[in-house]
Amino acid sequence: MNRMKDPIEAFLRHLQDERRLSPHTVAGYRRDLSKLKVFVASLNGNDLLHLKPVEARLFPAQLHRRGLTGRSIQRALSAARSLYRYLMREKLVRSNPFDGIRAPRGERKLPETLSADQAAKLVAIEPKSDLDYRDRAMLELFYSSGMRLSELSGLDVKYMATRNSSGWVDLKERVARVTGKGGKERLLPIGRYAHDALQAWCEHRGRVAAQNERALFVGRSGHRLGVRAIQQRVQVWAKRQGLGRGVHPHMLRHSFASHLLESSGDLRAVQELLGHADISTTQVYTHLDFQHLAKVYDKAHPRAHKRDSS
């Protein structure tokens, strides 16, 4: 049987390089597997490659004693199972000691959302500077499309084959193409309000962006705006617009999904637009061919309606 100096680090490299998971997702695996590493170290003279099923059963019990929620324990067990599936593939272990081990089912926390009126209030920005136009476009696009923070940050002004674009907007066709979790691409329709806000920002972007900068959203430096900076801009505008509570980009994604599902009742369409691999992930919002998705979107989403021709 082959040996490996650090099985966890090898697994994390596999997630990053072979499965092409996002840095955020890999960091989550690292945090969860660090709990496993501490647990294994607490066993007398044991190591990851020799963990027995009877010992693995003690892992969720230890996490429970440390005060972790059922959901956190489930996530740690899922990471551990994934690690050992990888180690089996590499022929470093013969079986998965975490097979069949389940954590207590935790209550599923409903996502926080804004009401349609609150969302409209947040994006009702009267721009006074170039960067105000940028911020309005970002907020409208978040709420209009339901895209993830990392997806919005990664958008380019247009597709650039030579630069390996992971996402871009096509204002003429009113769509955005993004690359989500696991490297999966999807098309998202851009509603009328978001389209107009993006068009206005593009007219001002040239005064801010550095020469040859491909990023759609740039900061004062002229270069791509990072996820942390975007989070801060959302929080700043939530406060300025008088929402009076913590608003973050994912809340706008939740609001998009909740409002669209409430209006359309089409769970599968919402699943596709959000980029969820498993519809059970999308089903939390029940508590609250691309043309078909676009029709559902245009008909149902409160900020997608096109102008009357009159």
Contacts in CASP RR format, 6 or more apart in sequence:
PFRMAT RR
TARGET T0000
AUTHOR 0000-0000-0000
METHOD contacts of the structure
MODEL  1
MNRMKDPIEAFLRHLQDERRLSPHTVAGYRRDLSKLKVFVASLNGNDLLH
LKPVEARLFPAQLHRRGLTGRSIQRALSAARSLYRYLMREKLVRSNPFDG
IRAPRGERKLPETLSADQAAKLVAIEPKSDLDYRDRAMLELFYSSGMRLS
ELSGLDVKYMATRNSSGWVDLKERVARVTGKGGKERLLPIGRYAHDALQA
WCEHRGRVAAQNERALFVGRSGHRLGVRAIQQRVQVWAKRQGLGRGVHPH
MLRHSFASHLLESSGDLRAVQELLGHADISTTQVYTHLDFQHLAKVYDKA
HPRAHKRDSS
1 91 0 8 1.000
1 92 0 8 1.000
2 90 0 8 1.000
2 91 0 8 1.000
2 92 0 8 1.000
3 92 0 8 1.000
4 10 0 8 1.000
4 49 0 8 1.000
4 90 0 8 1.000
4 92 0 8 1.000
7 48 0 8 1.000
7 49 0 8 1.000
7 83 0 8 1.000
7 87 0 8 1.000
7 92 0 8 1.000
8 30 0 8 1.000
8 33 0 8 1.000
8 36 0 8 1.000
8 37 0 8 1.000
8 48 0 8 1.000
8 83 0 8 1.000
10 86 0 8 1.000
10 90 0 8 1.000
11 29 0 8 1.000
11 33 0 8 1.000
11 82 0 8 1.000
11 83 0 8 1.000
11 86 0 8 1.000
11 87 0 8 1.000
12 26 0 8 1.000
12 29 0 8 1.000
12 30 0 8 1.000
12 33 0 8 1.000
14 86 0 8 1.000
15 21 0 8 1.000
15 25 0 8 1.000
15 26 0 8 1.000
15 29 0 8 1.000
16 23 0 8 1.000
16 26 0 8 1.000
19 182 0 8 1.000
20 182 0 8 1.000
20 183 0 8 1.000
21 29 0 8 1.000
21 181 0 8 1.000
21 182 0 8 1.000
22 150 0 8 1.000
22 180 0 8 1.000
22 181 0 8 1.000
22 182 0 8 1.000
24 150 0 8 1.000
25 181 0 8 1.000
28 79 0 8 1.000
29 79 0 8 1.000
29 82 0 8 1.000
32 75 0 8 1.000
32 76 0 8 1.000
32 78 0 8 1.000
32 79 0 8 1.000
32 80 0 8 1.000
33 79 0 8 1.000
33 80 0 8 1.000
33 83 0 8 1.000
35 63 0 8 1.000
35 76 0 8 1.000
36 48 0 8 1.000
36 59 0 8 1.000
36 76 0 8 1.000
36 79 0 8 1.000
36 80 0 8 1.000
36 83 0 8 1.000
37 48 0 8 1.000
39 58 0 8 1.000
39 59 0 8 1.000
39 62 0 8 1.000
39 63 0 8 1.000
40 46 0 8 1.000
40 47 0 8 1.000
40 48 0 8 1.000
40 51 0 8 1.000
42 62 0 8 1.000
43 51 0 8 1.000
43 55 0 8 1.000
46 55 0 8 1.000
48 83 0 8 1.000
48 87 0 8 1.000
49 87 0 8 1.000
49 92 0 8 1.000
49 93 0 8 1.000
51 97 0 8 1.000
52 97 0 8 1.000
53 95 0 8 1.000
53 97 0 8 1.000
53 98 0 8 1.000
53 99 0 8 1.000
53 101 0 8 1.000
55 97 0 8 1.000
56 80 0 8 1.000
56 97 0 8 1.000
56 98 0 8 1.000
56 101 0 8 1.000
57 101 0 8 1.000
59 76 0 8 1.000
59 77 0 8 1.000
59 80 0 8 1.000
59 98 0 8 1.000
59 101 0 8 1.000
60 73 0 8 1.000
60 76 0 8 1.000
60 77 0 8 1.000
60 101 0 8 1.000
60 103 0 8 1.000
63 72 0 8 1.000
63 73 0 8 1.000
63 76 0 8 1.000
64 70 0 8 1.000
64 73 0 8 1.000
64 104 0 8 1.000
68 76 0 8 1.000
69 106 0 8 1.000
70 103 0 8 1.000
70 104 0 8 1.000
70 105 0 8 1.000
70 106 0 8 1.000
71 106 0 8 1.000
71 108 0 8 1.000
71 109 0 8 1.000
73 103 0 8 1.000
73 104 0 8 1.000
74 103 0 8 1.000
74 105 0 8 1.000
74 106 0 8 1.000
76 103 0 8 1.000
77 98 0 8 1.000
77 101 0 8 1.000
77 102 0 8 1.000
77 103 0 8 1.000
80 98 0 8 1.000
81 96 0 8 1.000
81 98 0 8 1.000
81 99 0 8 1.000
84 93 0 8 1.000
84 96 0 8 1.000
84 97 0 8 1.000
84 98 0 8 1.000
85 96 0 8 1.000
87 93 0 8 1.000
88 94 0 8 1.000
88 95 0 8 1.000
88 96 0 8 1.000
108 284 0 8 1.000
110 284 0 8 1.000
110 287 0 8 1.000
110 288 0 8 1.000
111 250 0 8 1.000
111 251 0 8 1.000
111 254 0 8 1.000
111 257 0 8 1.000
111 258 0 8 1.000
111 284 0 8 1.000
111 285 0 8 1.000
111 288 0 8 1.000
112 251 0 8 1.000
112 254 0 8 1.000
113 251 0 8 1.000
113 254 0 8 1.000
113 255 0 8 1.000
113 258 0 8 1.000
113 259 0 8 1.000
113 288 0 8 1.000
114 122 0 8 1.000
114 243 0 8 1.000
114 247 0 8 1.000
114 251 0 8 1.000
114 252 0 8 1.000
114 255 0 8 1.000
116 259 0 8 1.000
116 302 0 8 1.000
118 243 0 8 1.000
119 143 0 8 1.000
119 252 0 8 1.000
119 255 0 8 1.000
119 259 0 8 1.000
119 302 0 8 1.000
119 303 0 8 1.000
120 302 0 8 1.000
120 303 0 8 1.000
121 241 0 8 1.000
121 242 0 8 1.000
121 243 0 8 1.000
122 139 0 8 1.000
122 143 0 8 1.000
122 237 0 8 1.000
122 238 0 8 1.000
122 241 0 8 1.000
122 243 0 8 1.000
122 247 0 8 1.000
122 252 0 8 1.000
123 136 0 8 1.000
123 139 0 8 1.000
123 140 0 8 1.000
123 143 0 8 1.000
123 193 0 8 1.000
123 197 0 8 1.000
123 303 0 8 1.000
124 241 0 8 1.000
125 132 0 8 1.000
125 135 0 8 1.000
125 136 0 8 1.000
125 139 0 8 1.000
125 237 0 8 1.000
125 241 0 8 1.000
126 132 0 8 1.000
127 133 0 8 1.000
127 136 0 8 1.000
127 200 0 8 1.000
130 204 0 8 1.000
130 205 0 8 1.000
130 207 0 8 1.000
130 208 0 8 1.000
131 208 0 8 1.000
131 219 0 8 1.000
131 220 0 8 1.000
133 197 0 8 1.000
133 200 0 8 1.000
133 201 0 8 1.000
133 203 0 8 1.000
133 204 0 8 1.000
134 201 0 8 1.000
134 204 0 8 1.000
134 205 0 8 1.000
134 208 0 8 1.000
134 217 0 8 1.000
134 218 0 8 1.000
134 219 0 8 1.000
134 225 0 8 1.000
135 233 0 8 1.000
135 237 0 8 1.000
136 197 0 8 1.000
136 200 0 8 1.000
136 201 0 8 1.000
137 194 0 8 1.000
137 197 0 8 1.000
137 198 0 8 1.000
137 200 0 8 1.000
137 201 0 8 1.000
137 217 0 8 1.000
138 152 0 8 1.000
138 217 0 8 1.000
138 230 0 8 1.000
138 233 0 8 1.000
138 234 0 8 1.000
139 234 0 8 1.000
139 237 0 8 1.000
139 252 0 8 1.000
140 193 0 8 1.000
140 194 0 8 1.000
140 197 0 8 1.000
140 198 0 8 1.000
140 303 0 8 1.000
141 147 0 8 1.000
141 152 0 8 1.000
141 176 0 8 1.000
141 190 0 8 1.000
141 194 0 8 1.000
141 197 0 8 1.000
141 198 0 8 1.000
142 152 0 8 1.000
142 234 0 8 1.000
142 249 0 8 1.000
142 252 0 8 1.000
142 253 0 8 1.000
142 256 0 8 1.000
143 194 0 8 1.000
143 252 0 8 1.000
143 255 0 8 1.000
143 256 0 8 1.000
143 303 0 8 1.000
144 190 0 8 1.000
144 191 0 8 1.000
144 193 0 8 1.000
144 194 0 8 1.000
144 256 0 8 1.000
144 301 0 8 1.000
144 303 0 8 1.000
144 304 0 8 1.000
145 176 0 8 1.000
145 188 0 8 1.000
145 189 0 8 1.000
145 190 0 8 1.000
145 191 0 8 1.000
145 194 0 8 1.000
145 256 0 8 1.000
145 273 0 8 1.000
146 188 0 8 1.000
146 252 0 8 1.000
146 253 0 8 1.000
146 256 0 8 1.000
146 257 0 8 1.000
146 273 0 8 1.000
146 274 0 8 1.000
147 176 0 8 1.000
147 178 0 8 1.000
147 188 0 8 1.000
147 253 0 8 1.000
148 178 0 8 1.000
148 180 0 8 1.000
148 249 0 8 1.000
148 250 0 8 1.000
148 253 0 8 1.000
149 227 0 8 1.000
149 230 0 8 1.000
149 231 0 8 1.000
149 249 0 8 1.000
149 250 0 8 1.000
150 180 0 8 1.000
150 227 0 8 1.000
151 167 0 8 1.000
151 178 0 8 1.000
151 179 0 8 1.000
151 180 0 8 1.000
152 217 0 8 1.000
152 230 0 8 1.000
152 249 0 8 1.000
153 217 0 8 1.000
153 224 0 8 1.000
153 225 0 8 1.000
153 226 0 8 1.000
153 227 0 8 1.000
153 230 0 8 1.000
154 166 0 8 1.000
154 167 0 8 1.000
154 215 0 8 1.000
154 216 0 8 1.000
154 224 0 8 1.000
155 167 0 8 1.000
155 168 0 8 1.000
155 169 0 8 1.000
155 176 0 8 1.000
155 178 0 8 1.000
155 215 0 8 1.000
155 216 0 8 1.000
155 217 0 8 1.000
156 163 0 8 1.000
156 165 0 8 1.000
156 166 0 8 1.000
156 167 0 8 1.000
156 168 0 8 1.000
156 214 0 8 1.000
156 215 0 8 1.000
156 216 0 8 1.000
157 168 0 8 1.000
157 169 0 8 1.000
157 202 0 8 1.000
157 205 0 8 1.000
157 214 0 8 1.000
157 215 0 8 1.000
157 216 0 8 1.000
158 168 0 8 1.000
158 169 0 8 1.000
158 170 0 8 1.000
158 214 0 8 1.000
159 165 0 8 1.000
159 167 0 8 1.000
159 168 0 8 1.000
159 177 0 8 1.000
160 168 0 8 1.000
160 214 0 8 1.000
163 214 0 8 1.000
165 214 0 8 1.000
166 178 0 8 1.000
166 179 0 8 1.000
167 176 0 8 1.000
167 177 0 8 1.000
167 178 0 8 1.000
167 179 0 8 1.000
168 176 0 8 1.000
168 177 0 8 1.000
168 216 0 8 1.000
169 175 0 8 1.000
169 176 0 8 1.000
169 177 0 8 1.000
169 190 0 8 1.000
169 198 0 8 1.000
169 216 0 8 1.000
170 176 0 8 1.000
170 177 0 8 1.000
171 190 0 8 1.000
171 195 0 8 1.000
171 198 0 8 1.000
171 199 0 8 1.000
171 202 0 8 1.000
174 189 0 8 1.000
174 190 0 8 1.000
174 191 0 8 1.000
174 195 0 8 1.000
175 187 0 8 1.000
175 188 0 8 1.000
175 189 0 8 1.000
175 190 0 8 1.000
176 187 0 8 1.000
176 188 0 8 1.000
176 190 0 8 1.000
177 185 0 8 1.000
177 186 0 8 1.000
177 187 0 8 1.000
177 188 0 8 1.000
178 185 0 8 1.000
178 186 0 8 1.000
178 188 0 8 1.000
179 185 0 8 1.000
180 186 0 8 1.000
180 275 0 8 1.000
181 275 0 8 1.000
181 277 0 8 1.000
184 275 0 8 1.000
184 277 0 8 1.000
186 272 0 8 1.000
186 273 0 8 1.000
186 275 0 8 1.000
187 290 0 8 1.000
188 273 0 8 1.000
189 293 0 8 1.000
189 294 0 8 1.000
189 297 0 8 1.000
189 298 0 8 1.000
189 304 0 8 1.000
190 198 0 8 1.000
191 297 0 8 1.000
191 298 0 8 1.000
191 301 0 8 1.000
191 303 0 8 1.000
191 304 0 8 1.000
192 303 0 8 1.000
192 304 0 8 1.000
192 305 0 8 1.000
192 306 0 8 1.000
192 307 0 8 1.000
193 303 0 8 1.000
194 303 0 8 1.000
205 216 0 8 1.000
205 218 0 8 1.000
208 218 0 8 1.000
208 219 0 8 1.000
208 220 0 8 1.000
208 222 0 8 1.000
209 215 0 8 1.000
209 218 0 8 1.000
209 222 0 8 1.000
210 218 0 8 1.000
210 221 0 8 1.000
210 222 0 8 1.000
210 223 0 8 1.000
213 222 0 8 1.000
213 223 0 8 1.000
213 224 0 8 1.000
215 223 0 8 1.000
215 224 0 8 1.000
215 225 0 8 1.000
217 224 0 8 1.000
217 225 0 8 1.000
217 230 0 8 1.000
218 224 0 8 1.000
218 225 0 8 1.000
219 225 0 8 1.000
219 229 0 8 1.000
225 233 0 8 1.000
230 249 0 8 1.000
231 248 0 8 1.000
231 249 0 8 1.000
234 247 0 8 1.000
234 248 0 8 1.000
234 249 0 8 1.000
234 252 0 8 1.000
235 246 0 8 1.000
235 247 0 8 1.000
235 248 0 8 1.000
238 244 0 8 1.000
238 245 0 8 1.000
238 246 0 8 1.000
238 247 0 8 1.000
253 274 0 8 1.000
254 285 0 8 1.000
256 301 0 8 1.000
257 270 0 8 1.000
257 273 0 8 1.000
257 274 0 8 1.000
257 282 0 8 1.000
257 285 0 8 1.000
258 285 0 8 1.000
258 288 0 8 1.000
259 301 0 8 1.000
259 302 0 8 1.000
260 269 0 8 1.000
260 270 0 8 1.000
260 273 0 8 1.000
260 296 0 8 1.000
260 297 0 8 1.000
260 300 0 8 1.000
260 301 0 8 1.000
261 267 0 8 1.000
261 270 0 8 1.000
261 285 0 8 1.000
261 286 0 8 1.000
261 288 0 8 1.000
262 288 0 8 1.000
263 299 0 8 1.000
263 300 0 8 1.000
263 301 0 8 1.000
263 302 0 8 1.000
264 270 0 8 1.000
264 296 0 8 1.000
264 299 0 8 1.000
264 300 0 8 1.000
265 300 0 8 1.000
266 296 0 8 1.000
266 300 0 8 1.000
267 279 0 8 1.000
267 282 0 8 1.000
267 283 0 8 1.000
267 285 0 8 1.000
267 286 0 8 1.000
268 279 0 8 1.000
269 292 0 8 1.000
269 293 0 8 1.000
269 296 0 8 1.000
269 297 0 8 1.000
270 282 0 8 1.000
270 285 0 8 1.000
271 279 0 8 1.000
271 281 0 8 1.000
271 282 0 8 1.000
272 293 0 8 1.000
273 293 0 8 1.000
273 297 0 8 1.000
274 281 0 8 1.000
274 282 0 8 1.000
276 282 0 8 1.000
297 304 0 8 1.000
298 304 0 8 1.000
298 305 0 8 1.000
298 306 0 8 1.000
END
